[in-house]
């Protein structure tokens, strides 16, 4: 049974849980509000982006028409309409309502215009306040529309005076004076009714345009493009939460009189604004605002908190039961955990002992091989020496068969001695008993000596063994071990190359002295390289390599020798394309990069790419 202390602990935990639930309810409420705010801000940005794209497209269309007009002497209505159809002005967005051309007429030009019988003088194309103010030239100048083109025809607006309203006249004057596209305040186009959303006009004045329907002298041409922004907003695809139903867009350039451009259907103008942003549109300012349609956001949040508190009571009841059951089972579980812990400790002790025994066995093996050096090498040296004496008939002539046999014995003994030396060297390295005998000498002598030893072997295989090293540094290394590593690398290159040759070169820089051995042999894959770097491992898959001799120690021993020097052995190879092996010695105080070189030598070269190396 649970103790009183455990009961007290349970009550404390339940109280803490209640506090946590209340805190979470508050946090969730705040988080919900914040998420709604972020969603509205993101949607506001989408609306702003849609408006900016619409404005940029409208300006582009106006400038496109201007470029068409500036390149011609005369333009009639048919040519103008054909051009608009060709550039597909009305196909990209349903918000583009119509495109028209007019002329900015002085009083003397108005006489000729008035005599044109085919032009209407005042159809209701654009409706807004009919009063005229005393802007510059507004008392005498007119701007009648001569050509009009719209998706539904739009010819009924021909003859309409664009200068009849002060706001349009102000935009025309600004476009004339600045040479830039200007936007009017919201207007209502002739096909629309009072309940339809407002539109805006994009205006541009060309001082030196072509002649239109009649000879109006040097009258500037007015380009007018009608756009209804609400049509672009209603087609927004990314509104899964129906956010657009609480949005309105207003032209607030004249702060004392905001003009609506878009308002969601049924949205109350008196609803409290909850988020707004201002968007500069050319020389005007539009405002995007969210309104709270119901004003019950606070009540919703309060209901959410109540629901969460009820949920908390249920959660606390369940939690009390769970804690009581947990306390009853804790003791038995603790006993099982203690028992399992003791078993794991015993198992870990056995594993450590097993690992120690394996390590001691490995060290004993390495020490045994290292200590057997004298016992193994002494009889082999005797066999090699006596067979060499017999092969050269030092003590008198021998039959030819005996001389051949003595030569075979000498070569076999030498090969066996080399394998034993490699095994002993590897054992010494594993046992930590191989010490480097460093001396300062030029690497050129080391490379030349190895190439001289292997030149006949390469020649007998019909291969070219080429020494391209130049200006080799004087390095403070164990030159006997370096010769051994080079002998293994170059010997392997000759062994596994059937045609072509082997090249030895050097490169210095980037903190490394490098000797590079390249061949045109069978090559290796990345998996083959990793396998070949392991002791006693050879690659037998290729027909050329499966019959080669050796114990599989040369490559791994060379890598260990380079490691003891603080360097590395890099291998770059591709099957059928040859192999490049790089012996890299680090530049340090003992082996500087630009001094302590052999007389008359200097460093040069480019470092091979390390990314291609498998180490």
SVG drawing of the C-alpha trace seen along z (x, -y; Angstrom):
<svg xmlns="http://www.w3.org/2000/svg" viewBox="-26 -78 112 109">
<polyline fill="none" stroke="black" stroke-width="0.4" points="0.0,0.0 1.3,-3.5 2.7,-5.4 1.4,-8.8 4.5,-10.4 3.6,-8.8 0.0,-10.1 1.3,-13.6 3.6,-13.3 0.5,-12.4 -1.5,-15.4 1.5,-17.6 1.9,-16.3 -1.9,-16.7 -1.7,-20.3 1.3,-20.9 -0.6,-19.3 -3.6,-21.6 -1.3,-24.6 0.3,-23.3 -3.1,-22.8 -4.3,-26.3 -1.0,-27.6 -1.4,-25.6 -4.9,-26.9 -3.6,-30.5 -0.7,-29.7 -3.0,-28.0 -5.3,-31.0 -2.4,-33.4 -1.0,-31.1 -4.3,-30.9 -4.5,-34.7 -0.9,-34.9 -1.5,-32.4 -4.5,-34.2 -2.5,-37.4 0.3,-35.7 -2.2,-34.2 -3.7,-37.6 -0.3,-39.2 0.7,-36.5 -2.6,-36.9 -2.1,-40.7 1.3,-40.1 -0.4,-37.9 -2.9,-40.7 -0.1,-43.2 1.8,-41.0 -1.3,-40.5 -1.9,-44.2 1.8,-44.9 1.8,-42.3 -1.5,-43.9 0.0,-47.4 3.3,-46.3 1.4,-44.5 -0.8,-47.5 2.2,-49.9 3.9,-47.4 0.8,-47.3 0.6,-51.1 4.3,-51.3 4.0,-48.6 1.2,-50.6 3.4,-53.8 6.3,-52.0 4.0,-50.9 2.7,-54.4 6.1,-56.1 7.3,-54.0 4.6,-55.0 3.5,-58.2 -0.2,-57.4 -2.4,-54.8 -6.1,-54.1 -8.6,-52.3 -8.2,-48.9 -4.4,-48.9 -4.7,-49.8 -7.2,-47.1 -5.2,-44.5 -2.1,-45.4 -3.9,-45.0 -5.2,-41.6 -1.7,-40.6 -0.1,-41.5 -3.0,-39.8 -3.6,-42.8 -6.9,-41.4 -6.0,-37.7 -3.7,-37.8 -6.1,-39.1 -9.8,-39.7 -9.0,-42.9 -8.0,-44.7 -11.3,-46.3 -10.3,-48.4 -7.6,-50.4 -8.3,-53.7 -6.4,-56.5 -7.2,-60.1 -5.7,-63.5 -4.9,-66.4 -6.5,-69.3 -5.9,-73.0 -8.8,-75.4 -7.7,-75.7 -7.6,-71.9 -11.0,-71.5 -12.7,-73.1 -11.5,-70.3 -12.5,-67.7 -16.0,-69.1 -16.5,-68.9 -15.9,-65.2 -19.4,-63.7 -18.4,-60.1 -17.2,-60.9 -19.5,-61.1 -19.1,-64.0 -20.2,-62.9 -21.2,-59.3 -21.2,-58.1 -18.0,-56.1 -16.6,-57.1 -18.9,-58.3 -17.9,-60.3 -18.2,-63.9 -19.1,-66.1 -17.6,-69.4 -14.5,-71.0 -11.9,-72.8 -9.5,-75.5 -6.4,-73.3 -3.8,-74.6 -5.3,-74.7 -8.4,-72.8 -10.7,-75.6 -9.7,-75.3 -8.1,-72.0 -10.0,-68.8 -8.9,-65.2 -11.4,-63.3 -11.1,-59.5 -10.7,-58.7 -10.0,-54.9 -11.3,-52.4 -10.9,-48.6 -12.3,-46.3 -13.1,-42.6 -16.8,-43.4 -16.1,-45.9 -16.0,-49.1 -16.5,-51.6 -19.2,-53.4 -16.6,-55.5 -15.3,-57.2 -15.6,-60.9 -15.6,-61.0 -13.6,-63.9 -11.0,-62.6 -10.4,-66.1 -14.0,-66.6 -13.1,-65.7 -10.5,-67.4 -8.9,-64.2 -8.5,-62.8 -7.3,-66.1 -4.7,-66.2 -3.5,-62.8 -3.2,-63.8 -1.3,-66.9 1.1,-64.9 1.6,-62.3 2.3,-65.1 4.8,-66.9 6.6,-63.8 6.5,-61.6 5.5,-58.7 2.4,-56.5 0.0,-58.0 -3.0,-56.4 -6.3,-58.1 -8.4,-57.9 -11.2,-55.2 -13.8,-55.7 -16.8,-53.8 -16.7,-52.6 -19.7,-52.8 -20.6,-49.1 -20.7,-49.0 -23.4,-49.9 -23.3,-51.6 -22.9,-48.3 -20.0,-47.2 -16.4,-47.6 -14.5,-50.7 -11.8,-50.9 -8.7,-53.0 -7.2,-54.5 -3.5,-54.2 -2.7,-57.3 0.4,-58.2 0.8,-61.3 2.9,-61.1 4.1,-64.6 5.2,-63.4 2.8,-60.6 1.3,-59.6 -1.7,-61.0 -5.0,-59.3 -8.5,-59.6 -8.0,-63.2 -5.3,-65.7 -5.1,-67.3 -1.7,-68.9 0.9,-68.4 -1.7,-67.5 -0.2,-65.0 -1.7,-61.5 -3.3,-60.2 -3.1,-56.5 -5.7,-55.2 -6.0,-51.7 -8.9,-50.8 -8.3,-48.3 -10.6,-46.9 -8.4,-45.6 -11.3,-43.7 -11.5,-41.3 -7.9,-40.3 -8.4,-39.8 -11.5,-37.6 -9.5,-35.1 -6.8,-34.6 -6.2,-30.8 -4.4,-30.6 -7.3,-31.4 -8.3,-28.1 -9.6,-29.9 -11.8,-32.3 -9.8,-35.2 -10.8,-37.5 -14.3,-37.8 -13.0,-40.2 -10.7,-42.3 -11.2,-45.8 -8.8,-47.8 -9.1,-51.6 -7.4,-54.5 -6.3,-56.8 -4.1,-59.2 -6.5,-62.0 -6.6,-61.3 -9.8,-63.3 -11.8,-61.1 -10.8,-57.4 -12.2,-55.8 -13.1,-52.0 -11.4,-49.8 -12.5,-46.4 -14.7,-45.4 -15.8,-41.9 -19.5,-41.3 -21.5,-41.8 -18.6,-43.3 -19.7,-45.9 -17.9,-49.2 -18.3,-49.9 -16.6,-46.6 -13.5,-47.1 -10.3,-47.0 -7.8,-44.4 -4.9,-44.7 -4.0,-47.1 -1.1,-47.9 -0.4,-50.7 0.8,-50.0 2.4,-52.7 1.1,-52.4 3.0,-54.7 2.1,-58.2 -0.9,-57.0 -1.4,-55.1 -3.7,-52.1 -4.7,-50.6 -5.3,-46.9 -7.4,-46.4 -8.8,-43.3 -12.0,-43.9 -13.5,-41.7 -16.9,-40.6 -18.6,-39.5 -16.6,-41.1 -16.8,-37.9 -13.1,-36.8 -12.9,-37.4 -15.9,-35.3 -14.5,-32.5 -11.3,-32.6 -13.1,-32.5 -15.1,-29.5 -11.9,-27.8 -10.4,-28.5 -13.6,-27.0 -13.4,-23.9 -9.7,-23.5 -10.5,-23.9 -13.1,-21.1 -10.7,-19.0 -8.2,-19.7 -10.6,-18.3 -11.0,-15.1 -7.2,-14.9 -6.6,-15.4 -9.0,-12.6 -7.3,-10.3 -3.9,-11.5 -4.7,-10.7 -5.7,-7.2 -2.6,-6.7 -0.3,-8.0 -1.9,-5.7 -1.4,-2.7 2.2,-3.9 3.0,-4.1 1.8,-0.5 4.0,0.8 7.0,-1.3 8.5,1.0 8.2,4.1 9.6,2.3 12.5,0.9 13.4,4.5 13.4,5.7 15.5,2.7 18.0,3.4 18.2,7.1 18.7,6.2 21.3,3.6 23.3,6.2 23.1,8.6 24.3,5.9 27.2,5.0 28.3,8.6 28.0,9.0 30.0,5.8 32.7,7.1 32.9,10.3 33.1,8.4 35.9,6.2 37.8,9.3 37.2,10.9 38.5,7.7 41.5,7.6 42.3,11.3 42.0,10.6 44.2,7.6 46.9,9.5 46.7,12.3 47.2,9.9 50.2,8.2 51.6,11.6 51.3,12.6 53.0,9.4 55.8,9.8 56.3,13.4 56.7,12.4 59.0,9.6 61.2,11.9 61.4,14.5 63.2,12.2 66.7,13.7 65.5,17.3 63.7,16.9 66.2,14.7 69.4,16.6 68.6,19.9 67.1,17.9 70.2,15.8 72.3,19.0 70.1,20.5 70.2,17.4 74.0,17.0 74.8,20.7 72.4,20.8 74.0,17.5 77.4,19.1 76.3,22.2 74.5,20.2 77.7,18.3 79.9,21.4 82.3,19.8 83.9,23.1 84.0,24.6 81.8,25.4 78.5,27.2 76.1,28.7 73.7,26.3 70.7,27.9 72.2,27.4 73.0,23.8 69.3,23.3 68.1,25.0 70.4,22.9 69.0,19.7 65.5,20.9 66.4,21.5 68.0,18.1 65.0,16.3 62.5,18.2 64.5,17.6 64.8,13.9 61.1,13.7 60.4,15.6 62.8,13.3 61.0,10.2 57.6,11.6 59.1,12.4 60.6,8.9 57.2,7.3 55.5,9.5 58.0,8.7 57.8,5.0 54.0,5.1 54.3,7.0 56.8,4.4 54.4,1.6 51.4,3.3 53.6,3.9 54.9,0.3 58.5,1.5 59.3,0.0 61.4,-3.1 62.2,-5.4 65.9,-6.2 65.5,-9.7 68.3,-11.4 68.3,-14.5 68.9,-13.6 67.6,-14.5 64.6,-12.5 66.0,-12.4 68.6,-9.8 65.9,-7.7 63.6,-7.8 66.6,-7.1 67.6,-4.1 64.2,-2.5 63.8,-3.1 67.2,-1.6 66.2,1.6 62.9,2.0 64.1,0.8 64.9,4.4 61.6,5.7 59.7,3.0 61.8,3.6 61.2,7.4 57.4,6.7 57.7,4.2 56.8,1.2 58.2,-2.3 59.3,-3.3 59.7,-7.0 61.2,-9.3 59.7,-12.8 60.6,-14.1 62.5,-17.4 63.8,-19.7 63.1,-17.2 63.4,-18.5 65.9,-17.3 63.6,-15.6 64.3,-14.5 62.8,-11.0 63.8,-7.3 65.0,-7.0 65.3,-3.2 61.6,-2.9 60.7,-5.4 62.6,-3.3 60.7,-0.3 57.4,-2.0 58.3,-3.3 59.6,0.1 56.2,1.6 54.2,-1.1 56.2,-1.1 56.6,2.7 52.8,3.1 52.3,0.6 54.6,2.7 53.1,5.9 49.5,4.9 50.2,3.1 50.3,5.1 50.9,2.3 51.8,-1.4 54.0,-2.3 54.6,-3.7 55.5,-7.4 57.0,-8.8 56.6,-12.6 56.4,-15.1 54.4,-18.1 54.9,-20.4 52.7,-23.0 49.7,-23.5 51.7,-22.1 52.7,-18.8 55.6,-17.2 54.2,-14.7 55.7,-11.8 53.2,-10.5 53.3,-7.1 50.9,-6.7 50.3,-3.6 48.1,-2.6 47.1,0.7 43.9,2.5 42.8,-0.1 40.6,0.5 37.2,-0.5 36.8,-2.3 35.8,1.0 38.8,2.7 41.1,-0.1 39.7,0.3 40.1,4.1 43.7,3.9 44.8,1.6 44.1,4.3 47.0,6.7 47.1,10.0 44.3,8.9 44.6,9.2 42.2,8.5 41.5,11.7 38.6,10.7 40.5,9.5 42.0,12.1 45.3,10.2 45.6,10.0 44.4,13.3 47.7,15.0 50.1,12.5 52.4,13.5 52.8,11.7 51.3,11.9 49.2,8.8 51.3,6.8 53.1,4.2 50.2,1.7 49.2,1.8 52.8,1.7 53.5,-1.4 50.4,-3.1 51.7,-2.4 55.2,-3.7 53.6,-7.0 51.5,-7.2 54.6,-6.8 56.1,-9.8 53.0,-11.9 52.1,-11.7 49.4,-9.8 49.0,-7.5 46.3,-8.6 45.0,-6.4 43.0,-7.5 41.9,-4.8 39.2,-3.7 38.8,-0.2 40.4,0.1 41.9,-3.5 45.0,-3.0 45.9,-4.0 47.6,-7.1 49.2,-6.6 50.4,-9.7 52.9,-9.6 52.4,-12.8 54.9,-14.1 53.9,-17.1 55.8,-20.4 57.0,-21.1 60.0,-22.4 62.0,-19.3 60.7,-19.4 60.1,-23.1 58.4,-24.0 60.8,-26.6 64.2,-26.0 66.6,-23.2 66.4,-21.9 69.2,-20.2 71.7,-22.5 70.4,-23.9 66.8,-22.7 63.5,-24.5 59.9,-23.5 57.2,-23.6 54.0,-21.9 50.3,-21.7 48.6,-19.7 46.3,-16.9 42.7,-17.3 42.2,-15.6 38.5,-15.0 39.5,-12.3 41.6,-10.4 40.7,-7.3 42.8,-7.0"/>
</svg>
